Amino acid sequence: MISIQPVPTIGQQIRQLREERDCPCEKSQRRWISINLSSSKIERGERRATKEQILLIARIFGVDEKELLVNYLSDQVLYQIEDEDLAMEALKVAEEKMMYRKTRGHDH
């Protein structure tokens, strides 16, 4: 039997960052305040983050942008197809298409 481990959503990951670290330096504090209200909704799954918010959060907390962006993008895909019966099959086809495009240099 395959054991599937839970993967945190981007909101859960943001909450974890916030709980692990206090709001850093004065300079970043103003930017953090500007997104703080929406970030609590993002953490609870009531609102979706934007790519710009994710990049800002990565800078504020000094974490790898790539890690947060991958989690953000995976949530975006999930939200789009999670209720579809053919979601897993569609993901496999999308992966094949992406691999093909990378080998072709995006010209098609």
Legacy VTK file of the C-alpha trace (Angstrom):
# vtk DataFile Version 3.0
C-alpha trace
ASCII
DATASET POLYDATA
POINTS 108 float
0.000 0.000 0.000
1.320 3.433 -0.923
1.518 5.942 1.898
0.605 9.431 0.727
2.076 12.218 2.832
0.158 15.484 3.192
1.714 18.398 1.343
0.974 21.813 2.815
-0.916 24.352 0.750
0.740 27.697 0.102
-1.477 29.172 2.820
-0.304 26.579 5.331
3.290 27.208 4.321
2.859 30.975 4.817
1.314 30.396 8.250
4.246 28.187 9.198
6.731 30.868 8.086
4.876 33.531 10.039
4.740 31.390 13.186
8.416 30.402 12.942
9.649 33.950 12.378
8.592 37.261 13.778
7.955 39.984 11.234
11.524 40.803 10.212
13.311 44.149 9.953
11.650 47.574 10.007
11.979 48.057 6.242
10.027 44.916 5.463
7.469 45.562 8.174
5.645 48.240 6.134
5.353 45.880 3.160
4.225 43.038 5.419
1.490 45.185 6.953
0.190 45.997 3.468
-0.463 42.315 2.738
-1.072 41.096 6.295
-4.860 41.288 6.179
-5.058 39.311 2.961
-2.376 36.865 4.126
-4.556 35.688 7.007
-7.290 34.911 4.476
-4.713 33.156 2.290
-3.584 31.096 5.288
-7.182 30.006 5.937
-7.809 29.220 2.270
-10.431 31.968 1.947
-8.447 33.892 -0.630
-5.874 32.922 -3.249
-2.483 34.548 -3.211
-1.074 36.340 -6.203
2.352 35.607 -7.588
3.461 39.083 -6.496
2.358 38.382 -2.913
4.276 35.106 -2.912
7.450 36.833 -4.125
7.049 39.543 -1.487
6.510 36.991 1.277
9.640 35.120 0.171
11.687 38.340 0.366
10.235 39.393 3.708
10.951 36.057 5.345
14.213 35.469 3.509
13.190 32.126 2.030
13.791 30.602 -1.381
11.379 32.124 -3.923
11.481 28.940 -5.995
10.179 26.799 -3.130
7.233 29.115 -2.486
6.485 29.562 -6.191
6.412 25.812 -6.823
3.951 25.360 -3.972
1.887 28.334 -5.206
1.772 26.983 -8.778
0.857 23.483 -7.598
-2.078 24.986 -5.679
-3.152 26.885 -8.810
-3.220 23.647 -10.820
-5.029 21.819 -8.027
-7.725 24.500 -7.723
-8.367 24.302 -11.463
-8.760 20.538 -11.806
-9.318 18.929 -8.397
-13.010 18.229 -9.021
-12.463 16.731 -12.467
-12.787 12.965 -12.863
-9.933 12.894 -15.367
-7.589 15.190 -13.420
-4.753 12.707 -12.945
-4.834 11.649 -16.581
-4.879 15.293 -17.672
-1.845 16.037 -15.479
0.101 13.227 -17.115
-0.738 14.525 -20.590
0.154 18.084 -19.555
3.513 16.835 -18.274
4.178 15.119 -21.602
3.267 18.297 -23.472
5.592 20.356 -21.289
8.470 17.942 -21.869
7.852 18.027 -25.615
7.784 21.830 -25.670
11.020 22.037 -23.690
12.747 19.767 -26.174
11.384 21.783 -29.063
12.359 25.158 -27.594
8.800 26.523 -27.173
8.338 27.090 -30.901
4.972 25.306 -31.059
LINES 1 109
108 0 1 2 3 4 5 6 7 8 9 10 11 12 13 14 15 16 17 18 19 20 21 22 23 24 25 26 27 28 29 30 31 32 33 34 35 36 37 38 39 40 41 42 43 44 45 46 47 48 49 50 51 52 53 54 55 56 57 58 59 60 61 62 63 64 65 66 67 68 69 70 71 72 73 74 75 76 77 78 79 80 81 82 83 84 85 86 87 88 89 90 91 92 93 94 95 96 97 98 99 100 101 102 103 104 105 106 107
